[in-house]
Structures are given as structure tokens and as C-alpha cells.
Amino acid sequence: MDFAQLPAPSKVSAWLDMDALDHNIELVNQKTQAVKLRIATKSIRSIDVLRYIQKKTPHFIGLMSYSAAESVYLLQNGFDNILCAYPTLDAQSVAETLKYTQQGATMIWMADRIEHLRLLDEIGEQHGQKIEVCLDINMSMPLPKLYFGTKRSALMRKSDVKKLMEKAGGLSHIKLDAVMGYEAQIAGLAEHIPGKSLLTPAIKVLKNGSKKQVSRRRASIVRWITEQWYQLKLVNGGGSGSMDFTSCQPEVTEITVGSAYYKPAYFDYMESMQPFLPAAGFVLPVTRQPEKGVITCQGGGFIASGAVSADKAPVVHYPKGLSLLPDEGFGEVQTPFSVDNEVIKQGNMPRIGEAVWCRHAKAGELAEHFNELVCYRDNAPLIADGTAQVMTTYRGQGQCFH
């Protein structure tokens, strides 16, 4: 999208480049065609966008939700085959999904401890239903003096799975029929982290080594589970940053992808994401010029979650030559930028009434700040019946999930 040609919005707003989104959808489809594809709702957070991607994805199998309440919301909106990515203690929302599964919908819950399984079993017993369960296998790579991965599941080894299954032996209202082995340290870790270039060679070595251990361990655990007479309906793995690797793993039946559709700023630092195009972000109107060489925009405090570091801040996408003031950064209600001297000399100093186009560091978190994504195509806002076309976010529909 040529941002120089676009009209400057008069207020802080979010944008969605439909041409870039289409490009990214096609790339995802090519990279994952060997398996089924599940869309990660955490990275999208918009019913409109989820439906748009679904229609263009021939091997779409379902959604991966991120909370129990969100799962209810997705079922209410007509989606089926939902895998909740994180264990939940929200018994009320779990129970609310049962009226949909009674009508034939598929809803699978994540677990890695006996507490998770007992809660699901109790709910199933109370409602006279069997509840489907997916075991979350921790694919991190523990090394001497280093834990390479994320602190997620308690199920690291085959022995951990065996102990849990033995404890769950008397639970009659759950059905173990799925396994997830998400290799977060491969799918979600960038090689070129800003300010940490010295770590790049080590990260590459660790990611390559991790691929080897994931291939062995996930396949071994899946094989052992099936030998115990558990018939698995799915083995889920991967993420946006590991599509090539995960899609060719023989034990994997489906892959989950989310961030690749928007390509947020953090993925600029990841080698596997280079063919993808930035498809979403936000725009800040220029409202002040407090001094020569400095402009101030309205809004901008959209810092991503995770460890506090430079890679969690938004980035300026257009115009070039702007840098944050280190003592202020992206502010909650205003954000000042320093303008490069060369830009000023060329007479390209952004003026009041113009706009700074930015991108959020993480994909779906952008939607938590805006009610809608304004859609653009062919370097112009999409217009229908004289009104700008938008994709409504969860927030725009009055929803907030944690």
C-alpha cells in the first residue's frame, strides 16, 4: 500500500490492507497445504476477518481460541471445531458450550494437569456429556543452565504424560482424543531482535537444534499415546514462524496460524516471515509541532505484551525519517517524534493535519484498542454506499476476553 497516496484520517484509527492480507493468506495456504489449518483467533480478534480468511482457506479445519468465554462467543457466531489453546478454570463458560456440542459442534479443551481434567470431568458429569480433551505437550528444550522455550505445560516427557493418564483413569466424562505440541521457541522467536544482534547466531543454533528434538520427542509421545489405545482425532503443532518445518512433520495433522495474516512489527525480525507483507496497523494524526524538528501525534500508547524491550514497541511504517524521543516513547494520549535533518532539508517535514502510519508489535493485540479496522484496497479506502468499509473487532462488538 502506498501510504503517500492515502488521505490522512482525522482521528486515531486502525487500518487493514486487504491486498496485503490476500497476499498473506495465499502464502499461508501454500506453506501449509500438506496439513489442515486452524486459525489462531488470538492473533485476529475479529469475527469479520476470521470469516474472510476462512472463505479463502480451502484446508481450513477450525479455530484455536484463547479463552473459554471467547469459545462461547465463537460458537454463538456459527463457528465450529474450536480448540481452546489454554487450560481454563472458567466452569460457567465451559458449561455454556455444551448446548452447542449437543447439537453436533466440536469443542476441545486443553489440559496438562489433573486439576484441569477433574474440572472438565465434573462439568461433563453434571450435564451428562463427555468433554473432549487435548493434552498440551511442552515442546521447549531444557539445556544445562538454559531453558529454551516458554513456561507452558507441565507435560515435558513421556513419563509426565503417563503419570497424568494414570491419575485420570477413573474420570469417565472426559475423552482424550487430541494432542498439541506447540514449538513456541521456533514459531514465535525472532532471530534479529533489536539491540541484541550479538544473540542472532546463538538463536539460530538453538532453533535448529530445537527442531531436531521437537521432531523426535513429539512423534515419540504421539506414538506412545496411540499405542495405549487412545485414538487421536488431531495432533496440532506449529505457528506462523514455523510453517515450513511443522507442515512436513509426519505426526502433525494440523497447524495453527495467526500472526502471519497481519505480519505485525515483531515478525519483521524473523527470517521465515520475510515473504509476508504488513497488513494491519494504526494511524496517528499529526496535531502539534512543539519545536523545530519535532512533531507530536495524537494517541499511540499501544505497547505489546511480554518482556519489556524495544521489540514490543510499535514501529513507524510511514513516513520514513521519524524516531521516538527516548524520554517519552509511545504515549497514551500523545506521541512526539523527532524528524531527521535530511527529511527537513528536503522539505518533507510532516505537517499538522497529516498522519503517521504505524504497526503494532503483536498481531491481535491491536484489536484491543480499536472498534474497527478501516479497510483499504488499491491504495484507497474501500467505500460501500458512500461509507468506508470496516471489519469490526471483538471490542467493537462489546467483547473483551482475557
C-alpha positions in Angstrom: 0.0 0.0 0.0 1.4 3.4 -1.0 0.8 5.4 2.2 1.9 8.6 0.5 -1.3 8.5 -1.7 -3.7 7.9 1.2 -5.9 10.6 2.8 -4.9 11.4 6.4 -7.6 10.3 8.9 -8.7 13.0 11.3 -8.5 10.7 14.3 -6.5 7.8 15.7 -7.7 4.7 13.8 -6.7 1.2 12.8 -6.1 0.1 9.2 -6.3 -3.2 7.3 -4.6 -3.5 3.9 -6.8 -6.1 2.0 -4.3 -6.5 -0.8 -1.5 -7.5 1.7 -4.0 -9.7 3.6 -4.8 -11.6 0.4 -1.1 -12.0 -0.3 -0.5 -13.4 3.2 -3.5 -15.7 3.0 -2.2 -17.2 -0.2 1.3 -17.6 1.2 -0.1 -19.4 4.3 -2.1 -21.7 2.1 0.9 -22.6 0.0 3.1 -23.3 3.0 0.6 -25.4 5.0 -1.2 -27.3 2.2 0.1 -30.7 3.4 -1.9 -30.4 6.6 -5.2 -29.0 7.9 -5.2 -25.4 9.0 -6.6 -23.9 12.2 -6.7 -20.1 12.6 -5.4 -18.6 15.9 -8.1 -16.2 17.0 -5.8 -14.5 19.5 -3.9 -13.0 16.5 -7.1 -11.8 14.7 -9.8 -10.9 17.3 -12.4 -10.0 14.7 -15.3 -12.2 13.5 -15.3 -10.4 10.2 -11.7 -11.1 9.5 -11.9 -14.7 10.7 -14.7 -15.3 8.2 -12.8 -13.6 5.4 -9.8 -15.8 5.9 -11.9 -18.9 6.3 -13.5 -18.4 2.9 -10.1 -18.1 1.2 -8.6 -21.2 3.0 -9.6 -24.5 1.3 -7.9 -26.6 4.0 -9.4 -24.7 7.0 -10.4 -27.1 9.8 -11.4 -24.8 12.6 -10.3 -22.2 15.1 -7.9 -22.1 18.1 -9.4 -19.9 20.7 -7.7 -18.4 23.7 -10.3 -18.4 26.5 -13.4 -20.3 27.4 -15.7 -17.2 27.2 -14.3 -16.4 23.8 -15.1 -20.0 22.7 -18.7 -19.5 23.7 -18.7 -16.3 21.6 -17.3 -18.1 18.6 -19.9 -20.9 18.8 -22.6 -18.3 19.1 -21.4 -16.7 15.9 -21.6 -20.0 14.0 -18.1 -21.3 14.1 -17.4 -25.0 14.7 -14.4 -27.2 15.6 -12.8 -25.0 18.3 -9.7 -25.9 20.2 -9.1 -23.8 23.3 -5.4 -23.2 23.4 -5.0 -22.7 27.2 -6.4 -24.6 30.2 -9.3 -22.9 31.8 -11.0 -22.8 35.2 -14.0 -20.9 33.9 -16.6 -23.6 34.6 -19.5 -21.5 33.6 -18.2 -20.8 30.1 -17.3 -24.5 29.6 -20.8 -25.5 30.6 -22.3 -22.9 28.2 -20.5 -24.6 25.2 -22.3 -27.9 25.9 -25.6 -26.9 24.3 -23.6 -26.4 21.1 -21.8 -29.8 21.3 -25.1 -31.5 22.0 -26.2 -30.1 18.6 -23.0 -31.6 16.9 -20.4 -28.8 17.3 -16.8 -29.8 18.2 -15.3 -28.1 21.3 -11.9 -29.4 22.6 -10.3 -28.2 25.9 -6.6 -28.0 26.7 -5.1 -29.7 29.8 -1.8 -30.6 31.2 -2.6 -31.2 34.9 -5.1 -33.4 36.8 -6.8 -30.3 38.1 -7.8 -29.3 34.6 -9.1 -32.8 33.9 -11.1 -33.1 37.1 -12.9 -29.8 36.5 -13.8 -30.9 33.0 -15.0 -34.3 34.2 -17.1 -32.7 36.9 -18.8 -30.4 34.4 -19.3 -33.3 32.0 -20.9 -35.4 34.8 -23.2 -32.6 35.8 -24.5 -32.3 32.3 -24.4 -35.9 31.2 -21.8 -35.3 28.5 -18.3 -36.4 27.6 -16.0 -33.5 27.1 -13.2 -33.7 24.6 -9.7 -33.0 25.9 -6.4 -32.1 24.2 -3.1 -32.8 26.1 -0.7 -29.8 25.8 2.8 -31.3 25.4 5.7 -28.9 26.3 8.0 -28.7 23.3 10.5 -26.4 25.0 14.2 -27.5 25.1 15.7 -27.6 28.5 19.5 -27.4 28.4 22.2 -27.2 31.1 21.8 -23.7 32.7 19.3 -22.7 29.9 15.6 -23.2 29.3 15.0 -22.6 25.6 11.2 -22.1 25.2 8.2 -20.9 27.1 7.0 -21.9 30.5 3.7 -23.6 29.5 2.7 -27.2 30.0 3.8 -29.5 32.9 3.9 -32.3 30.3 7.5 -32.4 29.2 8.3 -36.1 28.9 6.6 -39.3 28.1 6.7 -40.2 31.8 4.8 -37.0 32.6 2.0 -38.0 30.2 1.9 -41.5 31.6 1.5 -40.2 35.2 -1.3 -37.8 34.2 -3.1 -40.5 32.3 -2.9 -42.9 35.3 -4.3 -40.2 37.6 -7.1 -39.6 35.1 -8.0 -43.3 34.8 -11.2 -43.0 36.9 -12.6 -40.0 35.1 -15.5 -41.1 33.0 -16.8 -37.9 31.5 -13.7 -36.8 29.5 -12.4 -38.1 26.3 -8.7 -37.8 25.4 -8.6 -37.5 21.6 -6.2 -34.7 20.8 -2.6 -33.7 21.4 -0.9 -30.3 20.9 2.9 -29.9 20.7 3.5 -26.2 20.1 7.1 -25.3 19.4 6.9 -21.7 20.6 10.7 -21.2 20.6 10.7 -22.0 16.8 7.4 -20.5 15.8 7.5 -17.3 17.8 11.1 -16.3 18.4 12.8 -13.8 16.1 16.4 -14.2 15.2 17.2 -10.5 14.8 15.9 -8.8 18.0 16.6 -5.1 18.0 19.5 -4.2 20.2 20.5 -7.8 20.6 22.3 -8.6 17.4 25.1 -10.5 19.2 22.5 -13.1 20.1 21.5 -13.8 16.5 24.0 -16.7 15.8 23.1 -18.4 19.2 19.4 -18.1 18.5 19.8 -19.7 15.1 21.8 -22.6 16.5 19.3 -23.1 19.3 16.3 -23.0 16.9 17.9 -25.6 14.6 18.8 -27.8 17.5 15.3 -27.4 18.8 13.8 -28.6 15.5 15.6 -31.9 15.9 14.4 -32.5 19.4 10.9 -31.5 18.6 10.8 -33.9 15.7 11.9 -36.8 17.9 10.0 -36.0 21.1 6.6 -35.0 19.8 6.5 -38.0 17.4 7.6 -40.4 20.2 4.9 -39.1 22.6 2.2 -39.2 20.0 3.2 -42.8 19.1 3.1 -43.9 22.7 -0.3 -42.3 23.3 -1.8 -44.1 20.3 -0.3 -47.4 21.5 -2.3 -47.0 24.7 -5.5 -47.4 22.6 -6.3 -43.7 22.5 -7.4 -42.8 19.0 -6.4 -39.2 18.3 -8.5 -37.1 16.1 -5.8 -34.5 15.8 -2.2 -33.6 16.5 -1.7 -29.9 16.5 1.6 -28.1 16.2 3.4 -25.0 14.9 2.6 -21.4 14.4 3.3 -18.6 12.0 7.1 -18.7 12.3 7.4 -22.5 11.8 5.0 -23.3 8.9 7.6 -24.8 6.7 9.0 -27.0 9.5 5.8 -28.1 11.1 3.8 -28.9 8.0 6.3 -31.6 7.0 6.3 -33.4 10.4 4.6 -36.8 9.8 2.9 -36.9 13.2 1.2 -33.5 12.8 -2.3 -33.5 11.3 -3.0 -29.7 11.6 -1.1 -26.5 12.1 -2.3 -23.3 13.8 -1.5 -19.9 12.1 -2.5 -16.4 13.2 0.1 -13.6 13.2 1.2 -14.4 9.6 -2.0 -12.9 8.3 -1.2 -9.4 9.7 2.6 -9.7 9.8 2.9 -7.4 12.9 6.2 -5.5 13.5 7.8 -8.2 15.7 7.8 -10.6 12.7 10.0 -8.2 10.7 12.8 -9.6 12.8 12.0 -13.2 11.9 13.7 -14.7 8.8 10.9 -17.1 8.0 8.4 -14.2 7.7 10.2 -12.1 5.2 7.9 -13.0 2.2 4.9 -11.8 4.1 3.6 -8.2 3.9 2.5 -5.8 6.6 -1.3 -5.9 6.5 -2.5 -4.1 9.7 -1.6 -1.2 11.9 -2.8 2.1 13.2 -2.6 5.7 12.1 -1.8 8.7 14.3 -2.8 12.3 13.2 -0.1 14.9 13.5 -1.6 17.6 15.8 1.4 19.6 17.1 4.8 20.9 16.3 6.3 22.0 19.6 9.6 22.9 18.2 11.7 22.7 15.0 12.4 19.1 14.1 9.7 17.6 16.4 6.1 16.7 15.6 3.5 15.4 18.1 0.8 12.9 17.2 -2.5 12.2 19.0 -2.6 8.8 20.7 -0.1 5.9 20.4 0.4 4.1 23.7 -0.1 0.6 22.2 2.8 -1.4 23.7 2.7 -5.2 23.2 2.7 -7.8 25.9 5.7 -9.8 27.0 9.1 -8.9 28.5 9.6 -5.1 28.3 12.0 -4.4 25.4 12.4 -2.5 22.2 10.8 -5.2 20.1 7.5 -4.8 21.9 7.0 -1.1 20.8 5.2 -0.2 17.6 7.2 0.9 14.6 6.7 3.8 12.2 5.8 2.4 8.8 5.4 5.8 7.0 6.8 8.3 6.6 10.5 7.5 7.0 12.9 9.6 9.0 10.9 9.7 12.3 12.3 8.5 15.6 10.8 8.3 19.1 12.0 10.6 21.8 13.7 8.2 24.3 12.3 10.0 27.4 8.7 9.8 26.1 8.3 6.9 23.7 4.7 6.0 22.6 2.5 7.9 24.9 -1.0 7.1 26.0 -2.7 10.2 24.5 0.2 11.8 22.5 3.4 10.7 20.9 6.2 13.0 19.8 8.6 12.2 17.1 12.0 13.7 16.1 12.3 14.3 12.4 15.7 13.5 10.7 17.5 16.6 9.5 17.7 15.2 6.0 13.9 15.0 5.8 13.6 18.6 7.0 16.2 19.8 4.4 14.2 18.0 1.6 11.1 19.9 2.7 9.3 16.7 3.8 8.6 17.6 7.4 5.2 16.1 8.3 2.7 18.9 8.7 -0.2 19.3 11.1 -3.2 17.5 9.7 -1.0 14.8 8.0 -0.6 11.3 9.5 2.0 8.9 10.8 1.2 5.3 9.9 2.4 2.7 12.4 2.4 -1.0 13.1 1.8 -2.8 16.3 4.4 -5.3 17.6 2.0 -8.2 18.1 -0.9 -9.1 15.8 -4.2 -9.4 17.7 -3.5 -7.0 20.5 -4.1 -4.2 18.0 -7.8 -5.1 18.0 -8.0 -4.5 21.8 -7.6 -0.7 21.2 -10.0 -0.2 18.3 -13.6 -1.0 17.5 -13.0 -1.4 13.8 -10.3 -1.9 11.2 -10.7 0.5 8.2 -10.2 -1.5 5.0 -8.0 -0.3 2.1 -7.5 -1.8 -1.3 -5.6 -0.5 -4.4 -4.2 2.4 -2.4 -7.6 3.8 -1.4 -10.2 3.2 1.4 -12.8 0.7 0.4 -16.1 2.5 0.0 -19.6 0.9 0.1 -22.7 3.0 -0.2 -20.7 6.1 0.4 -19.3 4.8 3.7 -15.8 3.5 4.4 -15.8 -0.3 4.7 -14.6 -1.7 8.0 -14.0 -5.0 9.7 -15.4 -5.0 13.3 -13.2 -6.2 16.1 -14.2 -8.1 19.2 -14.0 -4.8 21.1 -16.3 -3.2 18.5 -18.9 -5.8 19.3 -18.6 -5.2 23.0 -16.4 -8.1 23.8 -13.3 -8.3 26.0 -11.6 -11.7 26.7 -8.7 -12.5 28.9 
